[in-house]
Amino acid sequence: MKNHLKSSAGVDVHLVRDMVLTGANDYNFYSGFLMAVEKNLVKKGLKGALNKDLVLIAYSNGVSRLISIYGRIAGSRISLTPKEKAHLSKELMEENYDSVLTAIKEAKKTKSASAKNKAKKLVAKRKK
């Protein structure tokens, strides 16, 4: 087994990082979980109900799925401590949070542009 670096909190940081990268590269996890979470978080962000705690909870829901995917790829059952699971959730969030914020900004731009176009059409109809 590889010699993994343990942080001061007793978390195997190399394993956690490798699992996050595996999740990003696994099509089923990416499309089935990460994209769904991002879509949901964008909706929450547009409503103004987004905070870091909510985001962390959303990503923590996929930890068990990611553990099983990683175990299947590694060829052995992976067992993580509660600290490592929490660290994995945090890493998933940090890896994907910027794309969520970017998607929210883009959605707001699209929404405002769409509203402006609708307003222009209404004004044009009234002038006729």
C-alpha positions in Angstrom: 0.0 0.0 0.0 1.2 3.5 -0.7 2.6 5.7 2.1 -0.1 8.3 2.4 0.3 11.7 4.0 -1.8 12.2 7.1 -2.8 15.7 8.0 -2.7 16.9 11.6 -6.4 15.9 11.8 -5.6 12.3 10.9 -7.0 12.6 7.4 -5.3 10.8 4.5 -5.2 13.9 2.2 -3.7 12.0 -0.8 -6.5 9.5 -0.7 -9.2 12.2 -0.4 -7.7 14.2 -3.2 -7.5 11.1 -5.4 -11.1 10.3 -4.7 -12.2 13.9 -5.6 -10.3 13.6 -8.9 -11.8 10.1 -9.5 -15.3 11.6 -9.0 -14.6 14.4 -11.5 -13.4 11.9 -14.1 -16.1 9.2 -13.5 -18.9 9.9 -16.0 -21.7 8.4 -13.9 -20.7 10.3 -10.8 -20.2 13.5 -12.7 -23.4 13.4 -14.7 -25.5 11.7 -12.1 -24.5 13.5 -9.0 -22.2 16.5 -9.5 -24.3 18.0 -12.4 -27.6 17.4 -10.5 -26.1 19.1 -7.3 -24.9 22.0 -9.4 -28.3 22.5 -11.0 -30.0 22.4 -7.6 -27.5 24.8 -6.1 -27.9 27.3 -9.0 -31.7 27.3 -8.4 -31.1 28.0 -4.7 -28.6 30.7 -5.6 -31.0 32.4 -7.9 -33.5 32.5 -5.1 -30.9 33.9 -2.7 -31.0 30.9 -0.4 -27.4 29.7 -1.0 -24.9 29.5 1.8 -21.7 27.4 2.4 -23.4 25.1 4.9 -26.1 24.2 2.4 -23.5 23.6 -0.3 -21.4 21.4 2.1 -24.5 19.3 2.9 -25.3 18.9 -0.8 -21.9 17.5 -1.6 -21.8 15.3 1.6 -24.7 13.4 0.1 -22.5 12.0 -2.6 -19.7 10.8 -0.4 -20.9 7.2 0.0 -21.4 6.9 -3.7 -18.0 8.2 -4.4 -16.5 5.8 -1.9 -18.1 2.9 -3.6 -17.0 4.1 -7.1 -13.4 4.5 -5.9 -13.4 1.1 -4.2 -14.7 -0.5 -7.4 -11.9 1.2 -9.4 -9.2 0.4 -6.8 -10.4 -3.2 -6.6 -10.9 -3.3 -2.9 -13.3 -2.0 -0.3 -12.5 1.5 1.0 -13.3 2.5 4.5 -13.0 6.1 5.6 -13.1 7.6 9.1 -15.8 10.2 9.8 -13.1 12.9 9.7 -12.0 11.7 6.2 -15.6 11.6 5.0 -16.1 15.2 6.3 -12.8 16.2 4.6 -14.0 14.5 1.4 -17.2 16.5 1.4 -15.3 19.7 2.0 -12.9 18.9 -0.9 -15.8 18.1 -3.2 -17.4 21.4 -2.3 -14.1 23.4 -2.8 -13.5 21.7 -6.2 -16.9 22.5 -7.6 -18.1 25.7 -5.7 -16.5 28.1 -8.2 -18.4 26.5 -11.1 -21.7 26.8 -9.1 -21.0 30.6 -8.6 -20.1 31.0 -12.2 -23.3 29.2 -13.3 -25.4 31.5 -11.0 -23.8 34.6 -12.5 -24.5 33.3 -16.0 -28.1 32.4 -15.1 -28.6 35.9 -13.7 -27.3 37.5 -16.8 -29.4 35.3 -19.0 -32.4 36.0 -16.8 -31.9 39.7 -16.9 -31.3 39.7 -20.7 -34.4 37.6 -21.2 -36.4 40.1 -19.0 -35.1 43.0 -21.1 -36.0 41.3 -24.3 -39.5 40.7 -23.0 -39.8 44.3 -21.9 -38.7 45.5 -25.4 -41.2 43.3 -27.1 -44.0 44.6 -24.8 -43.0 48.2 -25.6 -42.9 47.4 -29.3 -46.4 45.9 -29.1 -47.7 48.9 -27.3 -46.3 51.3 -29.9 -48.2 49.6 -32.7 
